[in-house]
Amino acid sequence: DHGQAVKRILRYLAGTSSLGLFFSKDNLSTLHAYSDADWGGDTDNYISTNAHIVYLGKHPISWSSKKQKGVARSSTEAEYRSVANTSAELRWIC
């Protein structure tokens, strides 16, 4: 039931209102992103995996690790796909 789900969400939000991410003022002006991929690491279907992490100063603000769609023909293609996904995340952040 949607009404029960809404009540659970509201109870969760009320109970966690003091929680959050806290950032210090040092180095918040720098944004760093790192990406990586393996090539065909899944030996069942040879799908590569993308991973990225984005830092604001020294604080991680975004990260992901997931399988690519389709099979990369080379390690270069797998890395290119990972960089493209990381770039899309950076465009969304900025």
C-alpha positions as CSV (number, residue, x, y, z in Angstrom):
1,D,0.0,0.0,0.0
2,H,1.4,3.4,-1.0
3,G,0.1,5.1,2.2
4,Q,2.1,2.7,4.4
5,A,5.2,3.3,2.3
6,V,4.9,7.1,2.6
7,K,4.5,6.7,6.4
8,R,7.6,4.6,6.6
9,I,9.6,7.1,4.6
10,L,8.4,10.0,6.8
11,R,9.3,8.0,10.0
12,Y,12.7,7.3,8.5
13,L,13.3,11.0,7.6
14,A,12.2,12.1,11.1
15,G,14.5,9.6,12.8
16,T,17.5,10.5,10.7
17,S,17.2,14.3,10.5
18,S,20.5,14.7,12.5
19,L,22.5,12.6,10.0
20,G,24.2,14.0,7.0
21,L,27.4,14.6,5.1
22,F,29.7,17.2,6.7
23,F,32.4,18.9,4.7
24,S,35.3,20.9,5.9
25,K,36.2,24.2,4.2
26,D,39.7,23.0,3.1
27,N,40.1,22.3,-0.6
28,L,36.4,22.3,-1.5
29,S,37.2,24.2,-4.7
30,T,38.9,21.1,-6.4
31,L,36.9,18.4,-8.1
32,H,38.8,15.2,-8.9
33,A,37.4,12.2,-10.8
34,Y,39.0,8.7,-11.3
35,S,37.7,6.0,-13.5
36,D,38.7,2.5,-14.3
37,A,37.5,-0.6,-16.2
38,D,38.4,-4.2,-16.5
39,W,38.2,-5.9,-19.9
40,G,36.0,-8.9,-20.0
41,G,36.3,-9.5,-16.3
42,D,33.1,-11.5,-16.2
43,T,34.3,-14.8,-17.6
44,D,30.7,-16.1,-18.2
45,N,29.8,-13.5,-20.8
46,Y,33.0,-11.3,-21.1
47,I,31.2,-8.1,-20.0
48,S,33.6,-5.4,-18.7
49,T,33.0,-3.5,-15.5
50,N,33.1,0.4,-15.1
51,A,34.0,2.1,-11.9
52,H,34.4,5.7,-10.9
53,I,34.8,8.0,-7.9
54,V,34.4,11.7,-7.8
55,Y,35.9,13.8,-5.0
56,L,35.1,17.4,-3.9
57,G,38.3,18.3,-2.2
58,K,39.1,15.2,-0.2
59,H,35.5,14.1,0.2
60,P,34.0,11.5,-2.1
61,I,30.7,12.7,-3.4
62,S,29.8,10.2,-6.1
63,W,30.9,6.7,-6.9
64,S,29.7,3.7,-9.0
65,S,30.7,0.3,-10.1
66,K,28.6,-1.6,-12.7
67,K,28.8,-3.8,-15.7
68,Q,29.0,-2.2,-19.1
69,K,26.3,-2.7,-21.7
70,G,27.6,-4.9,-24.4
71,V,31.0,-6.5,-24.9
72,A,34.1,-4.2,-25.4
73,R,36.3,-5.3,-28.3
74,S,39.5,-4.2,-26.5
75,S,40.8,-2.9,-23.2
76,T,41.0,0.6,-24.8
77,E,37.3,0.5,-25.6
78,A,36.4,-0.7,-22.1
79,E,38.4,2.2,-20.6
80,Y,36.9,4.7,-23.1
81,R,33.4,3.6,-22.1
82,S,34.4,4.1,-18.4
83,V,35.7,7.6,-19.1
84,A,32.5,8.5,-21.0
85,N,30.4,7.3,-18.1
86,T,32.5,9.3,-15.6
87,S,32.3,12.4,-17.9
88,A,28.5,12.1,-17.9
89,E,28.5,12.0,-14.1
90,L,30.7,15.1,-14.0
91,R,28.4,16.9,-16.3
92,W,25.5,16.1,-14.0
93,I,27.4,17.2,-10.9
94,C,28.6,20.5,-12.5
